[in-house]
Amino acid sequence: MTTASGRPFRFGVQLSGPGESGDLAALARTMETLGYDVATLPDHFGDQLAPLPAMMAMAAATTELRVGALVFDNDYKHPVVLAKELATIDVLSAGRVEIGIGAGWMKSDYDESGITYDRAGVRVDRFEEGLAVIKGVMADGPFSFQGEHYTITDYDGQPVPVQRPHPPILIGGGGPRVLSIAAREADIIGINATLSAGVIGPEAIASMTAEAVDEKIAVVQQAAGDRLGDIELNIRTFFVSVTDDRDQAVADMAAFARVDDELIRNTPFAVIGSPDQIADDLLARRERWGFSYITVGGEDVESFAPVVAALAGR
């Protein structure tokens, strides 16, 4: 499968643990100096920083670094409230917010917080309405909406975000319905594993194969139609190792994940090898799938920097 992607590479870092919070401002400045474009956080209730205040702290410490979440769970915050908070950060950062949003998937968050874990179809319905609300309240003038889950009446969202009509929206998805919604509505699509089980387990890992990603991209292409050229494709890599011994690193990661070496070697969710090998892989993956926006973990900031230096903007 070949996709037409003339987009230059962008690189992001997904932060999470409290170990990264000792000097978040310094870390943000380091990411910016090393050429990373975006800093994001997940939106979960475990041992991590809350995305919104961390986003503002990183934006305040930098001048170019963009900030966001991978991704906000629509069920955890009313979309009018989330839209106002994100618009405020966009204003305070001079237009550096990216809006990552999804339907929610991690069952433990719901169980621990007491938030009802509705079946997937209901969560996706509510997410689709929430997305419409966020877009509507960031537009000009009063906005009204009547849905099954949200009712908005003559609400004029303020402040108005710097980025018009709204900051870029990233929707992450692993299943056909969410990927189709993303293809119609998002500026950026994050290709995910299939997370319908509510946990990361064998089902999710099996959906990370190169062939499974082919199928996900095909869903996006069909649903996007003429929009395809306007969509940026993102992937959050989970298996990252910058090393001169690629074969051993692949074998070690395959053993850890309890999968065949070839899955790790070929999946776009893994970046393993020397900086030159990884750069070649990313160029090939952009040609095959269209991935131009690559996200690594907070623990990879320094080791992955030579790849960023080689490919940023290309």
C-alpha positions in Angstrom: 0.0 0.0 0.0 1.4 3.4 -1.0 0.0 6.6 0.3 0.8 10.1 -1.1 2.4 12.0 1.7 4.4 15.1 0.9 4.3 16.2 4.5 7.6 16.9 6.2 8.3 15.0 9.4 7.3 16.2 12.8 8.4 14.6 16.0 6.6 14.5 19.4 7.2 13.3 22.9 4.6 11.6 25.0 5.3 12.3 28.7 3.6 10.6 31.6 5.3 9.6 34.8 6.0 11.8 37.8 9.7 11.2 37.3 9.4 13.7 34.4 7.9 16.4 36.6 11.0 17.3 38.6 11.8 20.1 36.2 9.2 20.0 33.5 10.2 23.4 32.2 13.8 22.3 31.7 12.6 19.2 30.0 10.4 21.2 27.7 13.2 23.5 26.8 15.4 20.5 26.1 12.8 19.0 23.7 12.6 22.3 21.9 16.4 22.6 21.6 16.6 19.1 20.2 14.1 19.8 17.5 11.0 18.1 18.8 7.8 19.8 17.7 5.2 18.7 20.1 5.0 17.6 23.8 1.9 15.6 24.9 0.6 13.7 27.8 -2.0 10.9 28.2 -5.3 11.5 30.0 -5.5 8.8 32.7 -6.0 8.8 36.4 -2.9 6.8 37.4 0.6 7.9 38.4 1.0 10.8 35.9 0.7 14.5 35.5 -2.7 16.0 34.6 -2.5 17.1 31.0 -3.9 20.7 31.1 -1.6 22.2 33.8 1.4 20.4 32.4 0.6 21.7 28.9 0.6 25.2 30.2 3.8 24.8 32.2 5.6 23.5 29.1 4.2 26.2 26.8 5.2 28.9 29.3 8.8 27.6 29.3 9.2 27.5 25.6 8.6 29.7 22.5 7.9 27.2 19.7 7.1 23.8 21.3 3.5 22.8 20.7 1.5 21.1 23.4 -1.4 18.7 23.7 -2.7 15.4 25.0 -2.7 11.9 23.4 -5.5 12.0 24.0 -8.2 13.6 26.2 -10.9 11.2 27.1 -14.3 12.8 26.2 -16.0 11.1 29.1 -13.8 12.8 31.8 -14.7 16.4 31.1 -17.7 18.2 29.6 -16.7 19.4 26.1 -17.7 23.0 26.8 -15.3 23.0 29.8 -12.5 21.3 27.9 -12.9 23.7 24.9 -12.7 26.8 27.2 -9.6 25.4 28.9 -7.9 24.5 25.6 -8.8 27.9 24.0 -7.3 29.6 27.1 -4.0 27.7 26.7 -4.0 28.5 23.0 -4.3 32.2 23.7 -1.7 32.1 26.5 0.7 30.1 24.3 0.2 32.3 21.2 -1.4 29.5 19.2 0.6 26.3 20.1 -2.2 23.9 21.2 -3.1 20.7 19.5 -6.4 19.0 20.5 -6.1 15.3 20.9 -9.4 13.7 21.8 -10.9 10.2 21.9 -13.8 8.2 23.2 -12.0 6.6 26.2 -10.8 3.0 26.5 -9.0 2.2 29.7 -11.5 0.4 31.8 -9.4 0.8 35.0 -9.9 4.6 34.9 -13.6 4.1 34.8 -13.7 1.5 37.6 -11.5 3.5 39.9 -13.2 6.8 39.4 -16.8 5.5 39.4 -17.4 6.9 35.9 -19.8 4.6 34.0 -18.0 2.5 31.5 -20.7 2.4 28.8 -20.4 0.0 25.9 -18.1 1.2 23.1 -20.9 2.3 20.8 -22.3 4.7 23.4 -18.9 6.1 24.3 -18.2 6.7 20.6 -21.6 8.3 20.1 -20.9 10.7 23.0 -17.4 11.4 21.7 -18.8 12.3 18.3 -21.2 14.7 19.9 -18.4 16.1 22.1 -16.2 16.8 19.1 -19.0 18.7 17.4 -19.5 20.8 20.6 -15.8 21.6 20.8 -15.7 22.7 17.2 -18.9 24.7 17.6 -18.0 26.6 20.7 -14.6 27.6 19.3 -16.3 29.0 16.2 -17.5 32.6 16.0 -20.8 33.6 17.7 -23.4 31.8 19.8 -23.6 28.1 19.4 -26.5 25.7 20.0 -26.6 21.9 19.9 -29.2 19.3 20.7 -27.9 15.8 20.9 -28.6 12.6 22.9 -25.8 13.4 25.3 -25.2 17.2 25.2 -27.4 20.2 24.9 -25.8 23.6 24.3 -28.0 26.7 24.2 -26.7 30.0 22.7 -23.2 29.6 24.1 -20.6 32.0 22.8 -17.3 30.4 23.6 -14.7 32.7 25.0 -11.8 33.2 24.8 -11.5 32.6 21.1 -8.5 30.5 20.3 -5.6 32.0 18.3 -5.7 29.2 15.8 -8.8 29.4 13.6 -11.3 28.0 13.2 -9.9 25.9 16.1 -6.5 24.4 17.0 -5.6 21.2 15.0 -7.6 18.2 16.1 -6.0 14.9 16.5 -8.2 11.8 16.8 -6.6 8.5 17.7 -8.3 5.3 16.7 -7.8 1.6 16.1 -11.2 0.4 15.0 -13.1 1.2 11.8 -15.7 3.5 13.3 -13.4 5.8 15.1 -11.0 5.9 12.2 -13.8 6.8 9.9 -14.9 9.6 12.2 -11.3 10.8 12.3 -11.0 10.7 8.5 -14.1 13.0 8.2 -13.4 15.3 11.1 -9.7 15.4 12.2 -6.7 17.4 11.1 -4.4 14.7 12.4 -5.2 11.0 12.8 -3.3 8.9 15.3 -3.2 5.2 14.2 -3.6 3.1 17.3 -3.7 -0.5 18.3 -7.2 -2.0 18.7 -8.1 -1.2 22.4 -11.7 -2.5 22.5 -10.8 -4.9 25.4 -10.1 -1.9 27.7 -6.6 -3.1 28.4 -3.3 -3.6 26.5 -3.1 -7.3 26.0 -2.8 -9.9 23.2 -5.6 -8.4 21.2 -4.0 -5.0 21.1 -0.5 -6.4 20.3 -1.9 -8.5 17.5 -3.4 -5.4 15.9 0.0 -3.8 15.7 1.3 -5.9 12.8 2.2 -4.2 9.5 -0.7 -6.0 7.8 -3.1 -4.7 10.5 -1.9 -1.2 9.9 -2.5 -1.6 6.2 -6.1 -2.3 7.0 -6.4 0.7 9.3 -4.9 3.0 6.7 -7.3 1.6 4.1 -10.3 2.5 6.3 -8.9 6.1 6.6 -8.3 6.4 2.9 -11.8 5.2 2.0 -13.6 7.4 4.6 -11.4 10.5 3.9 -12.0 10.8 0.2 -10.9 14.2 -1.0 -9.8 15.2 2.5 -6.9 12.7 2.5 -4.3 15.2 1.4 -5.3 17.5 4.2 -4.8 14.9 7.0 -1.5 14.4 8.9 -0.9 10.8 10.0 0.6 10.2 13.5 1.9 7.1 15.2 2.9 6.7 18.8 5.8 4.3 18.8 6.0 2.0 21.9 9.1 -0.1 21.1 12.0 2.4 20.8 15.7 1.4 20.9 18.5 3.4 19.3 21.3 0.8 19.1 23.9 -0.6 16.8 22.8 -4.1 17.5 19.4 -4.1 15.9 18.9 -7.9 15.8 19.5 -8.3 19.5 17.2 -5.4 20.4 14.5 -6.8 18.2 14.8 -10.2 19.8 14.7 -8.8 23.3 11.6 -6.7 22.6 9.9 -9.6 20.9 10.6 -11.8 23.9 9.3 -9.2 26.2 6.1 -8.8 24.2 5.8 -12.5 23.6 5.6 -12.1 19.8 7.6 -13.2 16.8 10.7 -11.2 15.9 9.2 -10.3 12.5 6.2 -8.5 14.1 8.6 -6.2 16.0 10.9 -5.8 13.0 8.1 -4.7 10.6 5.6 -2.9 12.8 5.5 0.9 12.6 4.9 0.9 16.3 8.6 0.0 16.7 11.7 2.1 15.9 14.8 0.0 16.4 18.4 0.3 15.1 21.1 2.9 14.5 19.9 6.5 13.8 20.6 5.9 10.1 18.6 2.6 10.1 15.7 4.2 11.9 15.7 7.2 9.5 15.6 4.9 6.5 12.7 2.9 8.1 10.7 6.1 8.8 11.2 7.3 5.2 9.9 3.9 4.0 7.0 4.0 6.4 6.0 7.5 5.3 6.0 6.2 1.7 3.9 3.0 2.6 1.5 4.4 5.2 1.9 8.2 5.2 3.3 8.5 8.7 5.0 11.9 9.0 4.3 12.7 12.6 6.2 10.4 14.9 5.8 10.3 18.7 8.3 8.6 21.1 8.2 8.3 24.9 9.7 10.7 27.4 12.5 8.2 28.2 13.6 8.4 24.5 14.2 12.2 24.2 18.0 12.1 24.3 18.6 8.8 22.5 16.2 9.5 19.6 17.5 13.1 19.1 19.9 12.1 16.2 16.9 10.8 14.3 15.1 14.0 14.8 18.1 16.0 13.7 18.4 13.8 10.5 14.7 14.0 9.5 13.0 17.1 11.0 11.4 19.1 8.3 12.3 16.7 5.5 
